[in-house]
Structure formats: C-alpha cells, structure tokens
C-alpha cells in the first residue's frame, strides 16, 4: 500500500494517531500491541490530560492542536474519538490532509455531512471506517457464524434496540433525539446480511422533560422505526431511548430465521436464547452462553476482548461501564481498520455503509417529527 513502507524510522506498520483520550484511551494499548500498527501520536486539547495519558502509555508524540497533528507527514491514519458534533469536521479535515480515518459513532449529524465524507473518500482515495462496536461484539459474531453455517436457515426478520440513561453525560447529550445516535441498533440489522437501507418510517412515543425538549426541539422519550432494505424482502425494527425511560442499559440484536432464531437476553449477564424450529414446544427455546471470538485476532491483542484500560482503576468511562465493555469489540475494530489499510481494501463498515447506517437514524427522527412519514435514503 502506498506510503506504508516498513522502515526503521516509521516503526512496524501503520502509524496511528488517536484523537480524544476519554474513550479513546481504550485503544492505545491495543494499537501498541498490534503486529501491524505503530501507536505513533495522541491528541487532546487539555494539555495536562494529554501529558498524563502520554506518560502512562509511553506515547511521545503529542498534540493539543488537531490542525497541527494533521500536518505531521508521519501519520498514516487518525482514530477520532472526539465529541459527536466534531466528527464530520475532523473526518473531512483528516481525509483532505491525506490521512485514513477511523471514527467513533455516529459518522456525522447530518445527511449532507455523510455525503461529504463519502465524496471525500472518493476524491482522496483514503479509507474511512465508522467504529461501530455492535458489529464486532461477540453476540453479533456468534449470530454471524450461525448465519454463515446455514444454521439460521432463511433470515426472515431482524430487530435491535439501544436503551440507555444518558443523564449526567457531557453537554451535547441532553435532549438529543434518540435516533440521532442509532448506529448501535441500525448497524447489526443492516450489517449481518450486508443490506442497504432503502427507506424508513419512525414513530415517536412519550415525552421527555420540558428542559430537555427545548434543547433540540425533540419531545420523544422513545423513537421506534421500521427499516426497509433495498433489493431484499427483509425489513427490520429498531427502537431507542435516552432519557426518562426506566430500563437497564441494553444494546440488543435479534434475528429470526426459518430454522433458528436468536434473542438477546433481557437482563445483562444472563444467557441469550436460541429458538429451534420443529421441536416439541417446551424444547424450542434454549439458553446459550455466547462464546468469545478472540481467536479471530492476532495473539498479541486477544486479551483485550475480555478487559480494557478502564477495568484496572476507578476512572471508568461511562460508555464502557454501561455498555459492559462493548461485547469485546475494541480489538476487533482496531484489527479490522489496520488490516484494511495493510491489505488496501475497504474496511467494514466502509464510508458508504457508514453513511447509510447513520442516515437511517437522522431520517428516522425526521420521520417521527412528521408523524411516521416514509422517508427514502439518498444514494451514496
């Protein structure tokens, strides 16, 4: 691949810069141990925190100014973990600066910005990957394995949810329309069969408190959407809540097939359920422990499916604590991004897939505000 020569001055492979060191710090030791990555630089506006993280992990190249980081010719790729409102702007700057981009979800906050990122990838030839945790979580990988082995039979329907209490999160979260952060449930229903969402219809239900409503002019406590997939007989149902709904954190993904179906546990740390067709009724459901998929990874980073940086002290990042470690997905995400760059191929999800998944949520909220009107997604 161009500009990734393995020279002594460059280290052992892809030179990665991590931008944003809250949740982003989770990935530093993964890249440090990955056989084809060089954890080259970190970026954080707070210099005190920047230096503390840099000293802890032994990362010498440090930037408090993102624009200065992008001028560094040694950086091949940036992994963006900044606040949601910054994702699109920072992604576009990086692509046009000649850097590959991995970015935490969502891709952007508007359909126009999603289009702009896809176009930037085409213009620059650089790779983009939205770091969607659920499509690399052990539950998704388990269902994917069942599907690829033919054990599900014909897939008939897909369903997913993401319910979370966002009280106490940073200032850009309060009052956020639920579907504006929908990739954790859109990703798996589209990603299993690599389907493209064609149109969406969404309903809002209930109301959040008045002080939250006025921030984004979004009244709904819950938004639930049906997604119709292009060139497929399948549709999916997804629902989201962020405030004023009593529910333990749950990212669920369920698949109903002609032979077997998979249902996510209702309570965290309980077994998931497989339903098998044509058995006596009491024997149809079976509780299953979802296996870990560390064996799919290089040996150097396999341990990160079971633990993260924040398991070792009191500084637990909210997304990691509430998300139960994101299903062991972090090393899988890093490995896919690095592998795609080394092999000069598109990562999964690529820019077009990421734009489609992100836009489902953006347009679902628009649909909810219009009483469930069907809205078609653009071609990316």
C-alpha positions as CSV (number, residue, x, y, z in Angstrom):
1,X,0.0,0.0,0.0
2,X,1.2,3.5,-0.8
3,X,3.1,5.4,1.9
4,X,3.2,2.5,4.4
5,X,6.7,1.3,3.8
6,X,8.1,-0.6,6.8
7,X,11.2,1.4,7.5
8,X,13.1,1.7,10.8
9,X,12.1,5.4,11.2
10,X,8.4,4.5,10.7
11,X,8.2,1.6,13.1
12,X,6.4,-1.7,12.4
13,X,3.4,-0.7,10.2
14,X,0.6,1.8,10.1
15,X,1.3,5.0,12.1
16,X,-1.8,5.7,14.1
17,X,-2.8,8.9,15.9
18,X,-5.6,8.8,18.4
19,X,-7.7,12.0,18.8
20,X,-9.6,12.3,22.0
21,X,-8.4,10.4,25.1
22,X,-11.5,9.7,27.1
23,X,-13.0,6.6,25.5
24,X,-10.1,6.8,23.0
25,X,-7.5,5.8,25.6
26,X,-9.1,2.3,25.4
27,X,-7.4,1.8,22.1
28,X,-3.9,2.9,22.9
29,X,-2.6,-0.4,24.2
30,X,-4.4,-2.3,21.5
31,X,-2.6,-0.4,18.8
32,X,0.7,-0.7,20.7
33,X,0.5,-4.4,20.7
34,X,-1.0,-4.9,17.2
35,X,1.7,-6.5,15.0
36,X,1.0,-4.2,12.0
37,X,0.4,-0.9,13.9
38,X,2.6,1.8,15.4
39,X,0.9,3.8,18.2
40,X,2.5,7.0,17.0
41,X,0.7,10.0,18.4
42,X,-2.1,11.2,20.6
43,X,-4.1,14.4,20.6
44,X,-6.1,16.1,23.4
45,X,-6.9,19.8,23.9
46,X,-6.3,19.5,27.7
47,X,-2.5,19.5,27.9
48,X,-2.4,18.2,31.4
49,X,-4.5,15.2,30.5
50,X,-2.6,14.8,27.2
51,X,0.7,14.5,29.1
52,X,-0.7,12.2,31.8
53,X,-2.0,9.7,29.2
54,X,1.2,10.1,27.1
55,X,3.3,9.4,30.2
56,X,1.2,6.4,31.3
57,X,1.4,4.7,27.9
58,X,4.7,5.9,26.7
59,X,3.5,7.8,23.7
60,X,6.0,10.5,22.9
61,X,4.4,12.4,20.0
62,X,1.6,14.6,21.5
63,X,-0.6,17.3,20.0
64,X,-3.0,19.7,21.7
65,X,-4.0,21.2,18.3
66,X,-5.7,18.9,15.8
67,X,-4.7,21.0,12.8
68,X,-1.1,20.7,13.8
69,X,-1.4,17.0,14.1
70,X,-2.7,16.7,10.6
71,X,0.4,18.5,9.3
72,X,2.6,15.6,10.6
73,X,3.7,13.6,7.5
74,X,4.5,10.5,9.6
75,X,0.8,10.0,10.5
76,X,-0.9,7.5,8.2
77,X,-4.3,7.3,9.9
78,X,-6.3,9.1,12.6
79,X,-8.7,7.3,15.0
80,X,-11.2,10.0,16.1
81,X,-12.9,9.7,19.5
82,X,-13.9,13.3,19.9
83,X,-17.5,14.6,20.8
84,X,-20.2,13.8,18.3
85,X,-20.5,17.4,16.9
86,X,-16.9,17.3,15.9
87,X,-16.9,14.0,14.0
88,X,-17.7,15.2,10.5
89,X,-15.5,18.3,10.5
90,X,-12.5,16.4,11.9
91,X,-13.0,13.5,9.5
92,X,-13.1,15.7,6.4
93,X,-10.0,17.7,7.5
94,X,-8.1,14.4,8.0
95,X,-9.2,12.9,4.7
96,X,-8.2,16.0,2.8
97,X,-4.9,16.1,4.7
98,X,-4.2,12.7,3.3
99,X,-4.9,10.6,6.3
100,X,-7.1,7.4,6.6
101,X,-9.9,7.8,9.2
102,X,-11.5,5.6,11.8
103,X,-14.2,7.4,13.7
104,X,-16.3,6.5,16.6
105,X,-20.1,6.7,16.0
106,X,-22.0,8.3,14.5
107,X,-20.3,9.3,11.2
108,X,-22.0,12.8,11.3
109,X,-25.1,14.6,12.4
110,X,-26.5,15.4,9.0
111,X,-27.1,13.5,5.8
112,X,-25.2,16.3,3.9
113,X,-22.1,15.7,6.0
114,X,-22.4,11.9,5.4
115,X,-22.4,12.6,1.7
116,X,-19.4,14.9,2.0
117,X,-17.4,12.3,3.8
118,X,-18.2,9.6,1.1
119,X,-17.2,12.1,-1.6
120,X,-14.0,13.0,0.2
121,X,-13.0,9.3,0.3
122,X,-13.6,9.1,-3.4
123,X,-11.7,12.2,-4.1
124,X,-8.7,11.4,-1.9
125,X,-8.6,7.6,-2.2
126,X,-8.4,7.3,1.6
127,X,-10.2,4.8,3.7
128,X,-12.9,5.5,6.2
129,X,-14.3,3.2,8.9
130,X,-17.0,4.0,11.4
131,X,-16.0,2.2,14.6
132,X,-19.4,0.6,15.2
133,X,-19.0,-1.6,18.3
134,X,-22.0,-3.9,17.9
135,X,-21.0,-5.4,14.6
136,X,-17.8,-6.7,16.3
137,X,-19.4,-7.6,19.6
138,X,-19.3,-11.3,20.5
139,X,-23.1,-11.6,20.2
140,X,-23.0,-10.3,16.6
141,X,-20.1,-12.5,15.7
142,X,-21.9,-15.5,17.2
143,X,-25.1,-14.8,15.1
144,X,-22.9,-14.2,12.0
145,X,-21.3,-17.6,12.5
146,X,-24.7,-19.3,12.8
147,X,-25.9,-17.5,9.6
148,X,-22.8,-18.4,7.6
149,X,-23.0,-22.0,8.6
150,X,-26.6,-22.1,7.4
151,X,-28.0,-22.8,10.9
152,X,-30.5,-19.9,10.9
153,X,-32.0,-21.0,7.6
154,X,-33.6,-18.2,5.7
155,X,-33.4,-14.9,7.7
156,X,-37.0,-13.6,8.0
157,X,-36.8,-10.6,10.3
158,X,-34.3,-8.5,12.3
159,X,-34.7,-6.4,15.4
160,X,-32.5,-4.3,17.6
161,X,-32.7,-1.8,20.4
162,X,-30.4,0.5,22.3
163,X,-31.8,1.9,25.5
164,X,-29.6,3.9,27.8
165,X,-30.0,6.5,30.6
166,X,-27.9,9.5,29.4
167,X,-28.4,11.6,32.5
168,X,-25.0,13.0,33.6
169,X,-23.3,12.7,30.2
170,X,-21.4,15.6,28.5
171,X,-23.2,18.7,27.4
172,X,-24.0,17.7,23.9
173,X,-26.1,14.7,25.0
174,X,-29.1,16.3,26.9
175,X,-32.2,16.3,24.8
176,X,-30.6,14.5,21.9
177,X,-33.2,13.0,19.6
178,X,-33.0,9.2,20.3
179,X,-32.5,8.2,16.7
180,X,-29.6,10.7,16.2
181,X,-27.5,8.1,17.9
182,X,-28.9,4.9,16.3
183,X,-26.0,3.1,14.7
184,X,-25.7,0.6,17.6
185,X,-29.1,-0.8,16.6
186,X,-29.1,0.0,12.8
187,X,-25.6,-1.4,12.3
188,X,-26.3,-5.0,13.3
189,X,-29.6,-5.3,11.4
190,X,-28.1,-4.0,8.2
191,X,-24.6,-5.5,8.7
192,X,-25.5,-9.2,9.2
193,X,-26.5,-9.7,5.5
194,X,-24.7,-6.5,4.3
195,X,-28.0,-4.9,3.4
196,X,-28.6,-1.3,2.4
197,X,-31.5,0.6,4.0
198,X,-33.8,2.0,1.3
199,X,-36.5,3.9,3.3
200,X,-37.5,4.3,6.9
201,X,-40.7,5.1,8.9
202,X,-40.5,6.1,12.6
203,X,-42.8,7.0,15.4
204,X,-42.1,9.0,18.5
205,X,-43.7,7.9,21.8
206,X,-44.0,9.6,25.1
207,X,-42.3,12.9,26.2
208,X,-39.1,13.9,28.0
209,X,-38.9,16.7,30.5
210,X,-39.5,20.3,29.2
211,X,-36.0,21.4,30.0
212,X,-34.7,18.6,27.7
213,X,-37.2,19.1,24.9
214,X,-36.2,22.8,24.3
215,X,-32.6,21.9,23.6
216,X,-33.1,20.1,20.3
217,X,-36.9,20.7,20.0
218,X,-37.2,16.9,20.2
219,X,-40.1,15.8,22.5
220,X,-40.0,12.0,22.3
221,X,-38.9,9.6,25.1
222,X,-38.8,6.7,22.6
223,X,-38.4,6.5,18.9
224,X,-39.2,3.3,17.1
225,X,-38.5,2.7,13.4
226,X,-39.1,0.2,10.6
227,X,-36.4,0.0,8.0
228,X,-37.0,-1.5,4.5
229,X,-33.9,-2.9,2.8
230,X,-33.1,-2.4,-0.8
231,X,-33.3,-5.4,-3.2
232,X,-34.4,-7.6,-0.3
233,X,-37.7,-9.0,1.1
234,X,-36.4,-8.1,4.6
235,X,-37.3,-5.3,6.9
236,X,-36.1,-4.5,10.5
237,X,-37.4,-2.9,13.6
238,X,-35.3,-0.7,15.8
239,X,-36.0,1.4,18.9
240,X,-34.1,3.9,21.0
241,X,-34.4,5.7,24.3
242,X,-32.1,8.1,26.0
243,X,-34.0,9.9,28.8
244,X,-36.9,9.4,31.2
245,X,-37.4,5.7,30.4
246,X,-36.8,3.1,33.1
247,X,-34.5,0.5,31.6
248,X,-31.2,-1.1,32.3
249,X,-28.6,-0.4,29.6
250,X,-29.3,-2.7,26.7
251,X,-27.9,-3.0,23.2
252,X,-29.9,-5.9,21.8
253,X,-29.8,-7.6,18.4
254,X,-32.3,-10.3,17.4
255,X,-32.6,-12.4,14.3
256,X,-35.5,-14.6,13.3
257,X,-34.7,-17.4,10.8
258,X,-36.7,-20.3,9.3
259,X,-34.6,-22.9,11.2
260,X,-33.2,-21.0,14.3
261,X,-33.7,-17.6,15.9
262,X,-31.5,-15.7,18.3
263,X,-32.8,-13.4,21.0
264,X,-30.7,-11.2,23.2
265,X,-31.0,-11.6,27.0
266,X,-33.4,-9.2,28.7
267,X,-31.0,-8.6,31.6
268,X,-27.3,-8.0,31.3
269,X,-25.1,-11.0,32.0
270,X,-27.9,-13.5,31.6
271,X,-27.7,-16.1,28.8
272,X,-29.1,-15.3,25.3
273,X,-31.7,-17.6,23.8
274,X,-31.8,-19.8,20.7
275,X,-35.1,-20.9,19.4
276,X,-35.0,-24.0,17.1
277,X,-37.9,-24.8,14.8
278,X,-39.8,-28.1,14.7
279,X,-39.0,-29.2,18.2
280,X,-41.7,-30.0,20.8
281,X,-42.9,-26.6,22.1
282,X,-41.2,-26.8,25.5
283,X,-37.9,-27.6,23.9
284,X,-37.9,-24.8,21.3
285,X,-36.0,-22.3,23.4
286,X,-32.5,-23.0,24.8
287,X,-30.3,-20.6,26.8
288,X,-26.9,-20.2,25.3
289,X,-23.6,-18.7,26.5
290,X,-22.2,-16.6,23.7
291,X,-18.6,-17.6,23.1
292,X,-15.7,-15.1,22.8
293,X,-14.1,-14.6,19.4
294,X,-10.6,-13.7,20.5
295,X,-9.3,-16.5,18.3
296,X,-10.1,-14.3,15.2
297,X,-7.4,-11.8,16.3
298,X,-3.6,-11.7,16.4
299,X,-2.4,-13.3,19.6
300,X,-0.9,-10.1,20.8
301,X,-4.3,-8.4,21.2
302,X,-6.5,-11.3,22.1
303,X,-6.7,-10.5,25.8
304,X,-8.4,-7.2,25.1
305,X,-11.7,-8.9,24.3
306,X,-12.1,-9.6,28.0
307,X,-10.7,-6.5,29.6
308,X,-10.0,-2.8,28.8
309,X,-7.9,0.0,30.2
310,X,-10.7,1.1,32.4
311,X,-11.1,-2.3,34.1
312,X,-8.0,-1.5,36.1
313,X,-8.8,1.7,38.0
314,X,-11.7,3.9,39.1
315,X,-11.7,6.1,36.0
316,X,-14.4,4.0,34.3
317,X,-15.6,5.7,31.1
318,X,-19.4,5.8,31.1
319,X,-19.8,4.1,27.7
320,X,-17.6,1.2,28.8
321,X,-19.3,0.7,32.2
322,X,-22.9,1.0,30.9
323,X,-22.0,-0.9,27.7
324,X,-20.5,-3.9,29.5
325,X,-17.2,-3.4,27.6
326,X,-19.0,-3.3,24.2
327,X,-19.0,-7.0,23.8
328,X,-15.2,-7.4,23.5
329,X,-15.4,-5.4,20.2
330,X,-12.5,-2.9,20.7
331,X,-9.6,-5.1,19.5
332,X,-11.7,-6.4,16.6
333,X,-12.4,-2.8,15.5
334,X,-8.7,-1.9,15.6
335,X,-7.7,-5.1,13.8
336,X,-10.2,-4.6,11.0
337,X,-9.0,-1.0,10.4
338,X,-5.3,-1.8,10.4
339,X,-5.9,-4.9,8.3
340,X,-7.9,-2.9,5.7
341,X,-5.1,-0.4,5.4
342,X,-2.4,-3.1,5.1
343,X,-4.4,-5.0,2.6
344,X,-5.5,-1.9,0.7
345,X,-9.2,-2.8,0.8
346,X,-12.3,-1.2,2.3
347,X,-12.9,-1.8,6.0
348,X,-16.3,-2.9,7.3
349,X,-18.2,-0.7,7.6
350,X,-16.8,1.5,4.9
351,X,-17.8,5.1,4.1
352,X,-20.9,4.2,2.1
353,X,-22.2,1.7,4.6
354,X,-21.5,4.1,7.5
355,X,-23.3,6.9,5.7
356,X,-26.3,4.6,5.1
357,X,-26.5,3.4,8.7
358,X,-26.0,6.9,10.2
359,X,-28.6,8.5,7.8
360,X,-31.2,5.9,8.8
361,X,-31.2,7.4,12.3
362,X,-31.1,11.0,11.1
363,X,-34.0,10.5,8.8
364,X,-35.9,8.3,11.3
365,X,-36.1,11.2,13.6
366,X,-37.3,13.4,10.8
367,X,-40.0,10.8,10.1
368,X,-41.0,10.8,13.7
369,X,-41.4,14.6,13.7
370,X,-43.7,14.1,10.7
371,X,-45.9,11.5,12.2
372,X,-44.2,8.4,10.7
373,X,-43.9,9.6,7.2
374,X,-41.9,7.3,4.9
375,X,-38.5,8.9,4.0
376,X,-36.2,7.4,1.4
377,X,-32.4,7.4,2.0
378,X,-30.2,9.0,-0.6
379,X,-27.8,7.1,-2.8
380,X,-24.3,7.4,-1.5
